[in-house]
Amino acid sequence: MFKMRIPVLLGLALMVGFTTGCPGGGAEPEVDESTITDPAFFFSRAVTALRTPDSKTGEVDYESAYADFSKAITLGGGAKAEYNAGWTAERLGKADKAESHYRKALDSDAAYSSALSNLADLLTQGGRYDEAVEIYRAYIAAKPGDLEVHNSLVDSLAQAGKYEESIKEAQVILRDHPENVDAYRNLSRSYFAQGEYGMSQLCAEKAKTLQEGDPGIYNNMGVTSLQQDNLPAAIESFKTAIKIDPDNVEANMNLGWVALNSGDYALALNCFTQVTTAQPESIDGMMGLAVAQRGMKMFDESSATYDKILKMDPGNEVAYFNAATLHEKYTKDFKKAKKILQDYVDQNTGKIAPTHDVFVRIDRIAESQAEEEARLAELDRKEKERLEREKRQKAQLDELVGRVASFRGKLAQANCPAVAEMGMLEEFEMIAEQGDLVVQAEDFAMAGDMITFLDSMEPTLDELIPMCATVEPSPAEAPPVEPPPSEAPPAPAEETPAPAEEAPAAPAEEAAPPAEGGE
């Protein structure tokens, strides 16, 4: 839901009547006999406390300041001391005391506009719109020319749901001041609240014409465009408002929620960071920031933001539930999720029924935890299976190396003309190459399939090998025949020179006669 943000009037000064603007610095006054009964002394010391944060922590000592303002009141400090005591009480979270001080300031000075504005704003924050309206009416009756307070009356009437009265009061302002931008802006808001978006847009356009650089006008136009289902125009108006004033809380807040709804967590994070920087106490701003941080997966930061919200607003049910969801759905810290919800139950003991949604959520967290544990167990089982499978596949790849080598060996034995003529050698070579590729690629998943393929082809290869063993080799391929060991190899032919010329042998009949005679 995009809530219309209506500006409030804040305190104008801490030392109205004593100084102007913010309190000044300077050394803390010393207490002596002449000062302990002087309200101005305690007033001044209170202001010094407000203007001098602790040097180590940077924190302001509001307690001391409030005590001194209270002392100044008892010594006759009057309306201004009451006003500043009320302002300080607000910072301490003491709304009842702040209201009492503002009322006393007005009792002393009915024209004290700062006290009136702060009191009316305090009542508005507490949802006491009718009381705020009565305070403004009484003031306007006494000072009808105060346009700022008169416009604040228009705002309070709208917040009280008295839209017709709000519109009439705005028209009263415009009769005498036809170019009053605040009146047109307030008219726009009142028409918007009644669902008259066309009139709301016209008044916003008029206010824009009168004061082009007013970021509040563009913010109102953006909200109206949202109600007219014109998202692009709304975004453009919000962005224009932020361009004029980067710290504009209302425009950043509204654009931030639009961004969250559209899933643009980066834009939302930027917008809500601006909001929480400008208004660190803004619960709405921190809630948006926590969701944006979660969307950006900044889970630790989101958790810290929820912790801060619950510390500041321990009764915020939405914050408890959102924080528990963060840890249930995103961080999976089920123990912390259950603790957050149990803290809510403990805080509301006796106030919530057994059927309250918090108990449904606690049961859901238990179911989510069981589902997550089952999911993790299944993941663990699958991981173990994967590791076992990879182990088997690696072993198969190692086996494949040897199988491919064996296949190639057999392929070499079958490499003969008889097999070649059958045209099968090329097919077997392709199979061997496929095996090599699987090994080289370390394709563990294919190793088992490749082994199975080799198993199916090897029997055929085994049948072909004997064909190469029984076939007579061709002459060209026949190895030289070696002589038996008992036969000496023929002597290599040697080229010998021709013998010297000799006389022919004598014929047999010319042989010398045997010697005669004898003994």
C-alpha positions as CSV (number, residue, x, y, z in Angstrom):
1,M,0.0,0.0,0.0
2,F,1.3,3.4,-0.9
3,K,0.7,5.7,2.0
4,M,0.3,9.4,1.5
5,R,3.0,11.2,3.5
6,I,1.8,14.5,4.8
7,P,4.5,16.8,6.2
8,V,4.3,17.9,9.8
9,L,5.4,21.1,11.5
10,L,8.4,20.5,13.7
11,G,9.8,22.7,16.6
12,L,11.2,25.9,15.2
13,A,13.9,26.5,17.8
14,L,15.1,25.2,21.2
15,M,15.8,28.6,22.7
16,V,12.9,30.7,21.5
17,G,13.2,34.0,23.4
18,F,16.7,33.3,24.5
19,T,18.5,32.8,21.2
20,T,17.7,32.2,17.6
21,G,18.1,29.0,15.5
22,C,19.9,26.1,17.2
23,P,21.4,26.5,20.6
24,G,24.9,27.9,20.6
25,G,28.0,26.2,22.0
26,G,30.3,27.5,24.7
27,A,31.5,26.4,28.1
28,E,29.0,25.0,30.5
29,P,28.0,27.7,33.1
30,E,29.2,27.1,36.6
31,V,26.8,26.9,39.5
32,D,27.1,29.5,42.3
33,E,24.8,31.2,44.8
34,S,23.5,33.6,42.2
35,T,22.6,31.0,39.6
36,I,20.9,28.2,41.4
37,T,17.7,30.2,41.5
38,D,18.0,31.6,38.0
39,P,15.9,29.8,35.4
40,A,18.0,31.2,32.6
41,F,21.1,29.4,34.0
42,F,19.4,26.0,34.0
43,F,17.9,26.7,30.6
44,S,21.3,27.6,29.2
45,R,23.0,24.5,30.7
46,A,20.3,22.3,29.2
47,V,20.9,23.8,25.8
48,T,24.6,23.3,26.2
49,A,24.0,19.6,26.9
50,L,21.9,19.3,23.8
51,R,24.6,20.9,21.7
52,T,27.5,18.9,23.1
53,P,27.3,15.2,22.3
54,D,29.6,12.8,24.1
55,S,33.0,12.9,22.4
56,K,33.3,9.1,22.4
57,T,29.8,7.8,21.7
58,G,28.4,10.9,19.9
59,E,25.2,10.5,22.0
60,V,23.3,13.5,23.4
61,D,22.6,13.5,27.1
62,Y,18.8,14.2,26.8
63,E,18.2,13.1,30.4
64,S,20.4,15.9,31.8
65,A,19.0,18.4,29.4
66,Y,15.4,17.4,30.4
67,A,16.3,17.7,34.1
68,D,17.6,21.2,33.6
69,F,14.7,22.3,31.5
70,S,12.4,21.0,34.3
71,K,14.4,22.9,36.9
72,A,14.1,26.1,34.8
73,I,10.3,25.5,34.7
74,T,10.0,25.2,38.5
75,L,12.0,28.5,38.8
76,G,9.5,30.3,36.5
77,G,11.1,29.6,33.1
78,G,7.7,30.0,31.5
79,A,6.3,28.9,28.1
80,K,9.7,28.7,26.4
81,A,11.1,26.4,29.1
82,E,7.9,24.3,28.8
83,Y,8.3,24.1,25.1
84,N,11.9,23.0,25.1
85,A,11.2,20.5,27.9
86,G,8.5,19.0,25.7
87,W,10.9,18.8,22.7
88,T,13.5,17.0,24.8
89,A,10.9,14.7,26.3
90,E,9.9,13.6,22.8
91,R,13.5,12.6,22.1
92,L,13.4,10.5,25.2
93,G,10.3,8.8,24.0
94,K,8.2,10.3,26.8
95,A,5.2,11.3,24.7
96,D,2.9,11.9,27.7
97,K,5.3,14.3,29.3
98,A,5.9,16.1,26.0
99,E,2.2,16.6,25.5
100,S,1.9,18.0,29.0
101,H,4.7,20.5,28.5
102,Y,3.4,21.7,25.1
103,R,-0.1,22.2,26.6
104,K,1.4,24.2,29.5
105,A,3.4,26.3,27.0
106,L,0.2,27.1,25.2
107,D,-1.6,27.8,28.4
108,S,1.0,30.5,29.1
109,D,1.1,31.7,25.5
110,A,-1.8,30.8,23.3
111,A,0.0,32.3,20.2
112,Y,3.0,30.1,20.7
113,S,2.9,28.5,17.2
114,S,5.9,26.2,17.7
115,A,4.3,24.6,20.8
116,L,1.0,24.3,19.0
117,S,2.5,22.7,15.9
118,N,4.5,20.2,17.9
119,L,1.5,19.3,20.1
120,A,-0.7,18.8,17.1
121,D,1.9,16.7,15.4
122,L,2.3,14.6,18.6
123,L,-1.5,14.0,18.7
124,T,-1.6,13.2,15.0
125,Q,1.2,10.6,15.5
126,G,-0.9,9.0,18.2
127,G,-4.0,8.9,15.9
128,R,-5.8,11.6,17.9
129,Y,-6.7,13.6,14.8
130,D,-9.8,15.2,16.2
131,E,-7.9,16.7,19.1
132,A,-5.3,18.1,16.7
133,V,-8.0,19.7,14.7
134,E,-9.5,21.4,17.7
135,I,-6.1,22.8,18.7
136,Y,-5.6,24.2,15.2
137,R,-9.2,25.6,15.1
138,A,-8.7,27.5,18.4
139,Y,-5.4,28.9,17.1
140,I,-6.9,30.0,13.7
141,A,-9.8,31.6,15.5
142,A,-7.4,33.8,17.3
143,K,-4.9,34.3,14.4
144,P,-6.8,33.8,11.1
145,G,-4.0,35.1,9.0
146,D,-1.5,32.4,9.9
147,L,-1.4,30.5,6.6
148,E,1.0,27.9,7.8
149,V,-1.1,26.9,10.7
150,H,-4.3,27.1,8.6
151,N,-2.8,24.6,6.1
152,S,-1.9,22.4,9.0
153,L,-5.5,22.5,10.0
154,V,-6.4,21.3,6.4
155,D,-4.0,18.4,6.8
156,S,-5.4,17.4,10.2
157,L,-8.9,17.4,8.9
158,A,-7.9,15.2,6.0
159,Q,-6.1,12.8,8.4
160,A,-9.2,12.8,10.6
161,G,-11.2,11.6,7.6
162,K,-13.1,14.9,7.3
163,Y,-12.4,15.4,3.7
164,E,-15.2,17.8,2.9
165,E,-14.2,20.1,5.7
166,S,-10.6,19.8,4.6
167,I,-11.5,20.9,1.1
168,K,-13.7,23.8,2.3
169,E,-10.8,25.1,4.5
170,A,-8.4,24.9,1.6
171,Q,-10.9,26.8,-0.6
172,V,-11.1,29.5,2.2
173,I,-7.3,29.9,2.0
174,L,-7.4,30.1,-1.9
175,R,-10.1,32.8,-1.9
176,D,-7.8,35.2,-0.3
177,H,-4.5,33.6,-1.5
178,P,-5.2,32.1,-4.9
179,E,-1.6,31.1,-5.5
180,N,-1.0,29.4,-2.2
181,V,0.9,26.3,-3.1
182,D,0.3,24.5,0.2
183,A,-3.5,24.9,-0.2
184,Y,-3.4,23.3,-3.7
185,R,-1.2,20.5,-2.4
186,N,-3.6,19.8,0.4
187,L,-6.6,19.9,-1.9
188,S,-4.8,17.3,-4.1
189,R,-4.4,15.1,-1.0
190,S,-8.0,15.4,0.1
191,Y,-9.4,14.7,-3.3
192,F,-7.0,11.7,-3.5
193,A,-8.3,10.4,-0.2
194,Q,-11.8,10.5,-1.6
195,G,-10.8,8.7,-4.7
196,E,-11.3,11.7,-6.9
197,Y,-8.1,11.1,-8.7
198,G,-8.8,13.4,-11.7
199,M,-9.4,16.4,-9.3
200,S,-6.3,15.4,-7.3
201,Q,-4.2,15.4,-10.4
202,L,-5.5,18.8,-11.5
203,C,-4.7,20.4,-8.1
204,A,-1.3,18.8,-8.1
205,E,-0.7,20.2,-11.6
206,K,-1.7,23.6,-10.4
207,A,0.6,23.4,-7.5
208,K,3.4,22.3,-9.8
209,T,2.8,25.3,-12.0
210,L,3.0,27.7,-9.1
211,Q,6.1,26.0,-7.7
212,E,7.9,23.9,-10.2
213,G,10.7,22.8,-7.9
214,D,8.5,21.4,-5.1
215,P,9.3,17.7,-4.6
216,G,6.2,17.2,-2.5
217,I,4.0,18.1,-5.4
218,Y,5.7,15.5,-7.7
219,N,5.4,12.9,-4.9
220,N,1.6,13.6,-4.7
221,M,1.3,13.3,-8.5
222,G,3.1,10.0,-8.3
223,V,0.8,8.6,-5.7
224,T,-2.2,9.7,-7.7
225,S,-0.8,8.1,-10.8
226,L,-0.5,4.9,-8.9
227,Q,-4.1,4.9,-8.0
228,Q,-4.9,5.5,-11.7
229,D,-2.9,2.4,-12.6
230,N,-0.4,4.6,-14.5
231,L,2.8,3.0,-13.1
232,P,5.2,4.7,-15.6
233,A,3.9,8.2,-14.8
234,A,4.1,7.4,-11.1
235,I,7.7,6.3,-11.3
236,E,8.6,9.3,-13.4
237,S,7.0,11.7,-10.8
238,F,8.8,10.0,-7.9
239,K,12.1,10.1,-9.7
240,T,11.5,13.8,-10.5
241,A,10.8,14.5,-6.8
242,I,14.0,12.7,-5.9
243,K,16.0,14.5,-8.5
244,I,14.9,17.9,-7.0
245,D,15.5,16.6,-3.5
246,P,17.6,13.4,-3.2
247,D,16.7,13.2,0.5
248,N,13.0,13.6,0.1
249,V,11.6,10.9,2.4
250,E,8.1,10.6,1.0
251,A,9.3,10.2,-2.7
252,N,12.1,7.8,-1.8
253,M,9.7,5.7,0.4
254,N,7.0,5.5,-2.3
255,L,9.5,4.8,-5.1
256,G,11.2,2.2,-2.9
257,W,7.9,0.3,-2.4
258,V,7.2,0.4,-6.2
259,A,10.7,-0.9,-6.8
260,L,10.1,-3.8,-4.3
261,N,6.8,-4.7,-6.0
262,S,8.5,-4.9,-9.4
263,G,11.5,-6.8,-8.1
264,D,14.0,-4.0,-8.6
265,Y,15.9,-4.6,-5.3
266,A,18.9,-2.4,-6.2
267,L,16.7,0.7,-6.7
268,A,14.7,-0.2,-3.6
269,L,17.9,-0.5,-1.6
270,N,19.0,2.9,-2.7
271,C,15.7,4.5,-1.9
272,F,15.3,3.0,1.5
273,T,18.9,3.8,2.4
274,Q,18.1,7.5,1.7
275,V,15.0,7.2,3.9
276,T,16.8,5.6,6.8
277,T,19.7,8.1,6.5
278,A,17.3,11.0,6.6
279,Q,15.0,9.5,9.3
280,P,17.0,6.8,11.2
281,E,13.9,6.2,13.4
282,S,11.6,5.5,10.5
283,I,10.2,2.0,11.1
284,D,8.6,1.9,7.6
285,G,11.9,2.9,6.1
286,M,13.8,0.2,7.9
287,M,11.2,-2.4,7.0
288,G,11.6,-1.5,3.3
289,L,15.4,-1.6,3.7
290,A,15.3,-5.0,5.3
291,V,13.3,-6.5,2.4
292,A,15.5,-4.8,-0.2
293,Q,18.6,-6.2,1.5
294,R,17.1,-9.6,1.5
295,G,16.4,-9.3,-2.2
296,M,20.0,-8.3,-2.8
297,K,21.1,-11.4,-0.9
298,M,22.5,-9.2,1.9
299,F,21.1,-11.6,4.4
300,D,23.4,-10.6,7.4
301,E,22.5,-6.9,6.8
302,S,18.8,-7.7,6.5
303,S,18.9,-9.7,9.7
304,A,20.7,-6.8,11.5
305,T,18.0,-4.4,10.2
306,Y,15.2,-6.6,11.6
307,D,17.0,-6.8,14.9
308,K,17.2,-3.0,15.0
309,I,13.5,-2.7,14.2
310,L,12.5,-5.1,17.0
311,K,14.7,-3.3,19.4
312,M,13.0,0.0,18.6
313,D,9.5,-1.4,18.2
314,P,9.3,-4.7,20.1
315,G,5.5,-5.0,19.4
316,N,5.9,-5.0,15.6
317,E,4.3,-8.3,14.6
318,V,5.1,-7.8,10.9
319,A,8.8,-7.4,11.7
320,Y,8.8,-10.6,13.8
321,F,7.2,-12.5,11.0
322,N,9.4,-11.0,8.2
323,A,12.5,-11.7,10.3
324,A,11.5,-15.3,10.9
325,T,10.7,-15.8,7.2
326,L,14.2,-14.4,6.3
327,H,15.8,-17.2,8.3
328,E,13.3,-19.9,7.4
329,K,13.4,-19.4,3.6
330,Y,16.8,-17.8,2.9
331,T,19.4,-18.3,5.6
332,K,18.0,-21.7,6.6
333,D,18.7,-20.9,10.2
334,F,15.6,-22.6,11.5
335,K,16.8,-22.3,15.1
336,K,16.9,-18.5,14.9
337,A,13.6,-18.4,13.0
338,K,11.9,-20.4,15.7
339,K,13.5,-18.2,18.5
340,I,12.2,-15.0,16.8
341,L,8.6,-16.3,16.8
342,Q,9.0,-17.7,20.3
343,D,10.1,-14.3,21.5
344,Y,6.9,-12.9,20.0
345,V,4.8,-15.6,21.8
346,D,6.5,-14.9,25.1
347,Q,6.0,-11.2,24.7
348,N,2.3,-11.7,24.0
349,T,1.5,-14.4,26.6
350,G,-2.1,-14.2,27.5
351,K,-2.8,-11.8,24.6
352,I,-3.0,-14.2,21.7
353,A,-5.2,-17.1,21.0
354,P,-3.9,-20.7,20.4
355,T,-5.2,-20.2,16.8
356,H,-3.0,-17.2,16.2
357,D,-1.0,-17.2,13.0
358,V,2.3,-17.3,14.9
359,F,1.7,-20.9,15.9
360,V,0.9,-21.8,12.3
361,R,4.2,-20.2,11.3
362,I,6.1,-22.1,14.1
363,D,4.7,-25.4,12.8
364,R,5.6,-24.4,9.2
365,I,9.2,-23.7,10.2
366,A,9.3,-27.3,11.7
367,E,8.0,-28.6,8.4
368,S,10.5,-26.5,6.4
369,Q,13.3,-27.8,8.6
370,A,12.3,-31.4,8.0
371,E,12.1,-30.8,4.3
372,E,15.5,-29.1,4.2
373,E,17.1,-31.9,6.2
374,A,15.5,-34.4,3.7
375,R,16.7,-32.4,0.8
376,L,20.3,-32.2,2.2
377,A,20.2,-35.9,2.9
378,E,19.2,-36.6,-0.7
379,L,21.9,-34.2,-2.0
380,D,24.4,-36.1,0.1
381,R,23.2,-39.4,-1.2
382,K,23.4,-38.2,-4.8
383,E,26.9,-36.8,-4.2
384,K,28.1,-40.1,-2.8
385,E,26.6,-41.8,-5.9
386,R,28.3,-39.3,-8.2
387,L,31.7,-39.9,-6.5
388,E,31.3,-43.7,-6.7
389,R,30.2,-43.4,-10.3
390,E,33.2,-41.2,-11.2
391,K,35.5,-43.7,-9.4
392,R,34.1,-46.6,-11.5
393,Q,34.3,-44.6,-14.6
394,K,37.9,-43.6,-14.0
395,A,38.7,-47.3,-13.4
396,Q,37.0,-48.1,-16.7
397,L,39.0,-45.4,-18.4
398,D,42.2,-47.0,-17.1
399,E,40.9,-50.3,-18.3
400,L,40.1,-48.9,-21.7
401,V,43.7,-47.9,-22.2
402,G,44.8,-51.5,-22.0
403,R,41.8,-52.7,-24.0
404,V,42.5,-50.4,-26.9
405,A,46.2,-51.5,-26.9
406,S,45.1,-55.1,-27.0
407,F,42.6,-54.4,-29.8
408,R,45.3,-52.7,-31.8
409,G,47.6,-55.7,-31.3
410,K,45.0,-58.1,-32.6
411,L,44.3,-55.7,-35.5
412,A,48.0,-56.0,-36.5
413,Q,47.7,-59.8,-36.5
414,A,44.7,-59.5,-38.8
415,N,46.4,-57.2,-41.2
416,C,46.9,-59.4,-44.2
417,P,45.6,-59.4,-47.9
418,A,42.9,-61.9,-47.2
419,V,41.3,-59.8,-44.6
420,A,42.1,-56.6,-46.4
421,E,40.2,-57.9,-49.4
422,M,37.1,-58.3,-47.2
423,G,37.2,-54.5,-46.6
424,M,37.0,-54.9,-42.8
425,L,40.4,-53.5,-41.7
426,E,39.2,-49.9,-42.1
427,E,36.2,-50.5,-39.9
428,F,38.4,-52.0,-37.2
429,E,40.9,-49.1,-37.5
430,M,38.0,-46.6,-36.9
431,I,37.0,-48.5,-33.8
432,A,40.5,-48.3,-32.5
433,E,40.7,-44.6,-33.2
434,Q,37.4,-44.0,-31.4
435,G,38.9,-45.7,-28.4
436,D,42.0,-43.5,-28.6
437,L,39.8,-40.4,-28.7
438,V,37.9,-41.4,-25.6
439,V,41.2,-42.0,-23.7
440,Q,42.7,-38.7,-24.9
441,A,39.6,-36.7,-23.9
442,E,39.4,-38.5,-20.5
443,D,35.8,-39.1,-21.2
444,F,35.0,-41.1,-18.2
445,A,31.3,-41.4,-19.1
446,M,32.1,-43.0,-22.5
447,A,34.7,-45.4,-21.2
448,G,32.3,-48.1,-20.2
449,D,30.4,-47.8,-23.5
450,M,33.6,-48.1,-25.4
451,I,34.7,-51.2,-23.5
452,T,31.3,-52.8,-24.3
453,F,31.7,-51.9,-28.0
454,L,35.2,-53.4,-28.1
455,D,33.8,-56.5,-26.4
456,S,31.2,-56.9,-29.2
457,M,33.8,-56.4,-32.0
458,E,36.7,-58.5,-30.7
459,P,35.2,-61.9,-31.4
460,T,34.9,-61.0,-35.1
461,L,38.5,-59.8,-35.1
462,D,39.5,-63.0,-33.3
463,E,37.9,-65.0,-36.1
464,L,39.9,-63.1,-38.8
465,I,43.3,-63.6,-37.2
466,P,43.6,-67.3,-38.2
467,M,42.9,-66.4,-41.8
468,C,46.2,-64.5,-41.9
469,A,48.1,-67.4,-40.2
470,T,47.1,-70.1,-42.9
471,V,47.5,-68.1,-46.1
472,E,50.7,-68.7,-48.1
473,P,52.6,-65.5,-48.5
474,S,53.2,-64.3,-52.0
475,P,56.7,-64.6,-53.5
476,A,57.4,-61.0,-53.1
477,E,56.5,-61.4,-49.5
478,A,58.2,-64.9,-49.0
479,P,61.3,-64.8,-46.7
480,P,64.6,-66.3,-48.1
481,V,65.0,-70.0,-47.6
482,E,67.9,-70.9,-45.4
483,P,69.9,-74.1,-46.1
484,P,69.8,-77.0,-43.7
485,P,72.5,-76.8,-41.1
486,S,74.3,-80.0,-42.5
487,E,75.0,-78.4,-45.9
488,A,77.6,-75.8,-46.2
489,P,76.4,-72.9,-48.1
490,P,77.9,-72.5,-51.6
491,A,80.9,-70.4,-51.6
492,P,80.2,-67.0,-53.0
493,A,81.4,-66.6,-56.6
494,E,84.6,-64.9,-56.8
495,E,86.0,-63.3,-59.8
496,T,89.6,-64.7,-60.2
497,P,92.1,-63.5,-62.7
498,A,92.9,-65.7,-65.7
499,P,95.8,-68.2,-65.0
500,A,99.1,-67.6,-66.5
501,E,99.6,-69.4,-69.8
502,E,100.9,-72.9,-69.4
503,A,102.3,-75.5,-71.8
504,P,99.7,-78.1,-72.8
505,A,99.9,-81.3,-71.0
506,A,101.8,-84.0,-73.0
507,P,99.7,-86.7,-74.5
508,A,99.6,-90.0,-72.7
509,E,101.4,-91.9,-75.4
510,E,104.2,-89.5,-75.1
511,A,104.7,-90.1,-71.6
512,A,108.1,-91.0,-70.5
513,P,108.8,-94.8,-70.7
514,P,109.4,-96.6,-67.5
515,A,112.9,-96.8,-66.4
516,E,114.6,-100.1,-67.5
517,G,116.6,-102.4,-65.6
518,G,116.4,-102.6,-61.9
519,E,118.0,-104.6,-59.3
